[in-house]
Every structure is written in structure tokens, then in C-alpha cells.
Amino acid sequence: MSRITVAILSCLLLGNLAFVPGAAAADAPSCEAKAVSKDGKPLAGAAKTAFLKKCNADAKGADTAAAPTGSGCEAKAVDKSGKPLAGAAKASSIKKCEADAKGGDSKSGDASAACEAKAVSKDGKPLSGAAKTASIKKCMKG
């Protein structure tokens, strides 16, 4: 009888340890704890739901290993003034950066770099925007 009692108590004790708050992720605060507004008040309703959904998705994304080009491309996703891009512009920038990082054959990469170096105005200043794109396309064709 005492062996059964010890076995049951052991199972209960070990089973309860799995449910101790903070035991699974001791160093990472939960998304629930982070759900506060800028003025320090707890979020409620749709704002809290949206925050928790995003936080949990970010937490899952952090668990998976990111490609080294992806993190570098995300850092490069900034506008002309240096502010980070957001939304579709950010996604497009990262997609283009990763495609450029994968590259193709070495000749097209060398030609593209050479054409980009040649994309300068008559006074020697580097071209930008549509003028730069048109210059590079013309150079690549010829």
C-alpha cells in the first residue's frame, strides 16, 4: 500500500511542476505581461487580442532559425531618411534583397555591379530612382 501511495504522490508532484508559472520560460516574460499601453495601463479588448496574436507569432518566429540573409536584409529595409520600412514596402525590400543575395551566375552579378557603378550623371554624381534603374537596364542590354 505504501508503494502505491509513494508512486501516486510522486506523479502528482512531478505533474504539478510542469504547471508552475514561469518554469517553462523563466527568462522570457510572457506576452500577457507585455500587453500594456504606452502610458502603462493594461490593454483590453481588441487591442489586447491583436497584441497577443502578434506577440505569440513573433515568439514562434524567434524559435525558428532565421536565414542569415534574412536578418541582414531586414536591417537594410530602410527609407532614404534612414527610418525602418513597414508593411508592403518592407516586405518588398526584403524580398528583393534576398533575391539579390541568392544571385544567379557570377557573370550577371559582376555585370550588375559594373552597370551600377556606371550609373552616374554627367557631373559624376550617382543616379537614383528611375534614372538609375533605366541606366542599369540599358547597360545590362548592351
C-alpha positions as CSV (number, residue, x, y, z in Angstrom):
1,M,0.0,0.0,0.0
2,S,2.8,2.4,0.8
3,R,4.5,1.9,-2.6
4,I,1.3,2.8,-4.3
5,T,0.9,5.9,-2.2
6,V,4.5,7.0,-2.9
7,A,4.0,6.4,-6.6
8,I,0.8,8.5,-6.7
9,L,2.4,11.3,-4.7
10,S,5.5,11.3,-6.9
11,C,3.3,11.5,-10.0
12,L,1.3,14.4,-8.5
13,L,4.4,16.2,-7.5
14,L,6.1,15.9,-10.9
15,G,2.9,16.6,-12.7
16,N,2.4,19.9,-10.8
17,L,5.9,21.1,-11.6
18,A,5.0,21.2,-15.2
19,F,2.4,23.8,-14.4
20,V,4.4,26.1,-12.3
21,P,4.2,29.6,-13.8
22,G,7.4,30.7,-15.4
23,A,9.0,27.2,-15.2
24,A,8.9,26.7,-19.0
25,A,10.2,30.2,-20.0
26,A,12.0,31.6,-17.0
27,D,14.0,34.2,-18.8
28,A,11.3,35.4,-21.3
29,P,8.4,37.4,-20.0
30,S,5.1,36.3,-21.3
31,C,3.1,38.1,-24.0
32,E,0.3,38.6,-21.4
33,A,2.7,40.6,-19.2
34,K,3.9,42.7,-22.1
35,A,0.3,43.7,-23.1
36,V,0.4,47.3,-21.8
37,S,-0.2,50.6,-23.4
38,K,2.3,53.4,-23.8
39,D,1.1,55.0,-20.6
40,G,1.5,51.8,-18.7
41,K,-2.1,50.7,-18.5
42,P,-3.0,47.1,-19.3
43,L,-4.5,46.6,-22.8
44,A,-8.1,45.4,-23.1
45,G,-10.4,44.2,-25.8
46,A,-9.4,44.1,-29.5
47,A,-6.1,45.9,-28.8
48,K,-5.1,43.2,-26.4
49,T,-6.2,40.4,-28.7
50,A,-4.2,41.9,-31.6
51,F,-1.2,42.4,-29.4
52,L,-1.2,38.9,-28.1
53,K,-1.7,37.4,-31.6
54,K,1.3,39.4,-32.9
55,C,3.5,38.7,-29.8
56,N,2.8,35.0,-30.0
57,A,3.6,34.9,-33.7
58,D,6.8,36.8,-33.0
59,A,7.7,34.4,-30.2
60,K,7.2,31.4,-32.6
61,G,9.3,33.1,-35.2
62,A,12.1,33.7,-32.8
63,D,12.2,30.0,-32.0
64,T,12.8,29.0,-35.6
65,A,16.3,29.8,-37.0
66,A,16.3,32.7,-39.4
67,A,18.4,32.7,-42.5
68,P,21.4,34.9,-42.3
69,T,20.5,36.8,-45.4
70,G,17.0,37.5,-44.0
71,S,18.3,39.3,-40.9
72,G,20.8,41.3,-42.9
73,C,18.1,42.2,-45.4
74,E,15.7,43.2,-42.7
75,A,18.3,45.6,-41.3
76,K,18.7,47.1,-44.8
77,A,15.0,47.7,-45.2
78,V,15.1,51.5,-44.5
79,D,13.9,54.5,-46.5
80,K,16.1,57.3,-47.8
81,S,15.9,59.2,-44.4
82,G,17.1,56.1,-42.5
83,K,13.7,55.2,-41.0
84,P,12.8,51.5,-41.0
85,L,10.3,50.5,-43.6
86,A,6.9,48.9,-42.7
87,G,4.2,46.9,-44.3
88,A,4.3,46.1,-48.0
89,A,7.3,48.3,-48.6
90,K,9.3,46.4,-46.0
91,A,8.2,43.0,-47.4
92,S,9.1,44.1,-51.0
93,S,12.5,45.4,-49.9
94,I,13.3,42.2,-48.0
95,K,12.2,40.0,-50.9
96,K,14.3,42.0,-53.4
97,C,17.3,41.9,-51.1
98,E,17.1,38.1,-50.6
99,A,16.7,37.6,-54.3
100,D,19.8,39.7,-54.9
101,A,21.7,37.8,-52.2
102,K,20.8,34.5,-53.8
103,G,22.0,35.9,-57.1
104,G,22.4,34.0,-60.3
105,D,25.5,33.2,-62.2
106,S,28.6,35.2,-61.3
107,K,28.7,37.0,-64.7
108,S,25.2,38.6,-64.1
109,G,26.3,39.7,-60.6
110,D,29.5,41.2,-61.9
111,A,27.7,42.9,-64.8
112,S,25.1,44.3,-62.5
113,A,27.7,45.7,-60.1
114,A,29.6,47.2,-63.1
115,C,26.5,48.7,-64.5
116,E,25.5,50.1,-61.1
117,A,29.0,51.7,-60.8
118,K,28.5,53.3,-64.3
119,A,25.1,54.8,-63.3
120,V,26.3,58.3,-62.7
121,S,25.2,61.7,-64.1
122,K,27.3,63.9,-66.3
123,D,28.7,65.8,-63.4
124,G,29.8,62.5,-61.7
125,K,27.0,62.2,-59.1
126,P,25.4,58.8,-58.6
127,L,22.0,58.4,-60.2
128,S,19.0,57.4,-58.1
129,G,15.4,56.3,-58.6
130,A,14.0,55.8,-62.1
131,A,17.1,57.3,-63.8
132,K,19.4,54.8,-62.1
133,T,17.1,51.9,-63.0
134,A,16.9,52.9,-66.6
135,S,20.7,53.4,-66.8
136,I,21.3,49.9,-65.3
137,K,18.8,48.2,-67.7
138,K,20.4,49.9,-70.7
139,C,23.8,48.9,-69.5
140,M,22.8,45.3,-69.0
141,K,21.3,45.0,-72.5
142,G,24.3,46.4,-74.2
